[in-house]
Amino acid sequence: MAPKLLFFFSLLQYCTIIVLAQGPAAAPAPPGPTNVTKILEKAGQFTIFIRLMKATQEDVTLNGQLNNTNNGVTIIAPSDTAFQNLQSGTLNSINDQEKSELVQFHVIPSYLTSSQFQTVSNPLTTQAGSGDRFQLNVTTTGNSVNITTGLTNTSISGTVYTDGQLAIYQVDKVLQPIDIFTPKPPSPVPAPETQKKKKAKATEGPAATKDSNGAERFVVSNNVVVLFGVGIFTAILSL
């Protein structure tokens, strides 16, 4: 065999060995689990909303829903400017349960594209509920999506994130539900007692009455002592 041909076969054999040793190409690593707060952190300008989500542990609920089910979620995320425009002390005036409901009010338990806002039925159901307690209504004009709560009127100012299961849209006002931020009526004053309780007679002295003969009777608790007096004499009977 010619030297050149021999070299060619040797080289071919060597390359085959190298290819077989490498094996199949590794598959790309799967993407990490969805993390709502990390998405918002990357987007920026949502520091207060992130802090509120973590304080109420609503971020844990959302991440669990997104990673363990096929259910979609839409978040209407208020920017830091939105919170800063609230009246001073607004968040401090509500309790922990109401803070959880406030976060839930910004979460719609279904995935909505911007165009799907044109076909939704009002009022929208949120994680906090719907109807009289939590009214969230949407109207659209062209590409503009307007949101009203009865106390807040704002529009979606931009799309933060969307992946087919999770959609996050920015608003520049906090969505304030009527149920939380409308002053509650004062509690009704309990009705006055129709009858005053009688004082216990244990502390009272014995009550004196007269029998038909003019003699005085003294009743002390459950014991009866009868004293008979006729004129100035007292008859004492003894055995």
Rosetta blueprint (number, residue, H / E / L):
1 M L
2 A L
3 P H
4 K H
5 L H
6 L H
7 F H
8 F H
9 F H
10 S H
11 L H
12 L H
13 Q H
14 Y H
15 C H
16 T H
17 I H
18 I H
19 V H
20 L H
21 A H
22 Q H
23 G L
24 P L
25 A L
26 A L
27 A L
28 P L
29 A L
30 P L
31 P L
32 G L
33 P L
34 T L
35 N L
36 V H
37 T H
38 K H
39 I H
40 L H
41 E H
42 K H
43 A H
44 G L
45 Q L
46 F L
47 T H
48 I H
49 F H
50 I H
51 R H
52 L H
53 M H
54 K H
55 A H
56 T H
57 Q L
58 E H
59 D H
60 V H
61 T H
62 L H
63 N H
64 G H
65 Q H
66 L H
67 N H
68 N H
69 T L
70 N L
71 N L
72 G L
73 V E
74 T E
75 I E
76 I E
77 A E
78 P E
79 S L
80 D H
81 T H
82 A H
83 F H
84 Q H
85 N L
86 L L
87 Q L
88 S L
89 G L
90 T L
91 L H
92 N H
93 S H
94 I L
95 N L
96 D H
97 Q H
98 E H
99 K H
100 S H
101 E H
102 L H
103 V H
104 Q H
105 F H
106 H L
107 V E
108 I E
109 P L
110 S L
111 Y L
112 L L
113 T L
114 S L
115 S H
116 Q H
117 F H
118 Q H
119 T L
120 V L
121 S L
122 N L
123 P L
124 L L
125 T L
126 T E
127 Q L
128 A L
129 G E
130 S L
131 G L
132 D L
133 R L
134 F L
135 Q L
136 L L
137 N E
138 V E
139 T E
140 T E
141 T E
142 G L
143 N L
144 S E
145 V E
146 N E
147 I E
148 T E
149 T L
150 G L
151 L L
152 T L
153 N E
154 T E
155 S E
156 I E
157 S E
158 G E
159 T E
160 V E
161 Y E
162 T E
163 D L
164 G L
165 Q L
166 L E
167 A E
168 I E
169 Y E
170 Q E
171 V E
172 D L
173 K L
174 V L
175 L L
176 Q L
177 P L
178 I H
179 D H
180 I H
181 F H
182 T L
183 P L
184 K L
185 P L
186 P L
187 S L
188 P L
189 V L
190 P L
191 A L
192 P L
193 E L
194 T L
195 Q L
196 K L
197 K L
198 K L
199 K L
200 A L
201 K H
202 A H
203 T H
204 E L
205 G L
206 P L
207 A E
208 A E
209 T E
210 K E
211 D L
212 S L
213 N L
214 G L
215 A L
216 E E
217 R E
218 F E
219 V E
220 V E
221 S L
222 N L
223 N E
224 V E
225 V E
226 V E
227 L L
228 F L
229 G L
230 V E
231 G L
232 I L
233 F E
234 T L
235 A L
236 I L
237 L L
238 S L
239 L L
